[in-house]
Amino acid sequence: MAEKQQIFYYSRRKLGIYLLFNLGLLALAILFTWSIFPDYQPIYYFALGTCSLSILSSLFVFWVRLPLAVVTDSSIKIDHNQPLKWTQIKSVEKINLKLFSFDRPLLRITPQHLDHYHMTFMQRLAGNTKFGSFSIPLYAMSSKKAEQIEKLVLSRISSRPKPAAKSKSSAKKLSRPQNSRKKK
């Protein structure tokens, strides 16, 4: 039986703003390199090439609908990473990142253990930042979809069974033994 899944996409409107920003950068690069370095063509071609690559990549993500998160009954898959099972998640918190004096809301997922989880390079890199390896950027989607995925993820975490609490006697067994040397 196929598992029911919900797919959440990046907002086209916000990607369109990114595309316009890149077009503005291209226009500025052409204007400044042409007026400042009219005789030095390699700088002109470098600026034109890098801005063109940025525009091509922003056009690609604008036309091709890229999934931000795929939520199923048993797991969540963020971007094109390996799915993370609901049982592997320790906690989920909504935080606001400050970026250029703008609040950027995101859901940061903290996993319990990742013994057999293959992390991508970007996940390893983001793991050392406030963003975290497993985060859903709510600012990259429409507000309606952001509320929907937030409620969905929080309901999945709160509805799963809690692990049994350890008794005090087992906690004592796990503690470090005291130094048993006698003083002379």
N, C-alpha and C positions, 0 to 999 in steps of 0.2 A: 504494500500500500504506500502510495506517495505521501510524503510528509508535507503538511500545509506550510507554506512559507510566505512571508511578507517582504517585499523588496522596497527599500527606501533609496531614492536617487539624490544626487547633488542638484541644487536649485539652478535651473537654466537662467533665471534672472540674474543671480549672483555671478554665474559664469560669464554672462554677457557683460557685466560691469568689468570683470577681469579682462575680457577681450578688448573693450574700449580703452582700458588703461594701457594695454600693450600696444594698441594702435597709436595712442598718444606718445608713448615712449619711442616708437619707431619714427614718428614725425619729428620729435625733438632730436633724436640721434641723427637723422638726416640733416636737419637744419644746423645743428651745432658743429657736426663734423665737416660739413660742407663750408660753413662760414669760418671756422677756426683753423681747420687744416685743409685748405683747398688744394695744396700741392702734394699732400701726403696721402696717397690713395689707400695704403693698407689699413690705416685707422678707419677710413670711411667704409671700406668693405667689411672690416671686423664688426663695426657698429651695426651696419646694415644686416650682416649675417646673423648676429646674435639676436637682434630684435626680430628678425624674420622667423628664426627658430621658435622664439617665444610666442609669436603670433600663430604659427602653425600648430604648436602644441595647444594653445588656448582655443583655436578653432576646432581641433580634434575633440577636446573634452566638451566643447559646446555642442557639436553635432552628434557625437556618439554618447548615448546616455550611459554614464558610468554608475554602477551601484555603490552607494555609500555603505549600506548595511543590508544583510540578508538575515532575517530572523525566522528561525524554525522552532518547532516544539522542543528540540533537543539541543540546539546550538545557535550561536550568532556568528556571522562572518562579516568582518569589517573590511571594506575595500576588497582587494583580491587576496587577502591573507587566508591562512588555514582557519577553518571554523573552530570556535572556542565553545566547548560544551558548558551548559549552565551549571553543571556540578563542579566545574573547575573554577568558578568565579567565587571569590571571597566576599567582595563588596563592590558597590557601585555608588559613586557620588557625583553630584552635579557641582561643577566649579566654574568660576568665571576667570578667564585669563585676561590680564591687562596687556593690550598690544596697541601701542601708539595712542594711549588714553581711551581706547575703546574696550568695552567688556565683550569678551568672546566666550559664550557659554558652551560647555562641552560636558559629556558624560564620561568620566574616567572609570574604567573597569579595572579592578585589582584582582588578578587571578590567584588561586591558592598555590598550585604547583604546576609546573610545566615540564614534566619529565620527558614526554614524547612529542612536544610541540615544536615545530620548526618555525623559528622566527625569521622574518625577512630583515634585510639590512636596515630599512627604514624603521622597523619596529625596534631594533636594537639601538639605533641612533636616537629615536624619540623616547626610549626608556630612561634616558639620562636627563630628560627635560621635565618641565611641569606638565607637558601634554600627556606623557605616558605612552607606553607601548600599545595599550588597548584603550583607545578613546574614540568617542563618536563626536565629531564636531557639529554641534547643533546650529552653529552660526552659518554653516554651509548649506543648509536646507531651509525650506519655507517654515514659518513659525508654526503652522498647523501640523506639518509633518514632524517637526521637532518635538512638539507636545505629545504627538501620538507615539513616537518611538521611545520617548522618555517614560511614558506610562507603561508601555509594553515591556520594556526592559526591567523597570522597577517591580512590576507585577510578577515577572518570571522569577526574579531573585527572591522576593518576599514569599512566594508560594511554594518554593522548594523546601524539602524537609531539612531541619536543622541538624547538625551533627550532635551526637550525644556528648554531654559534658563529662569531663574526667573527674573521678572522685579524688578526694584529698590524699588517700593512701597511695594512689598511683602517682600523684604529683610528687609525693615524698620520695618514691622510688626513682623518679627521674632526676631529682635534684643531685647536685654534686656531693659526694661523700665528704664528711668533715675530716680534718687532719687528725689522725689518731696517734701521732707521736707524743710520747710523754716527755715532759721537761725533767731534766736531772738536777 
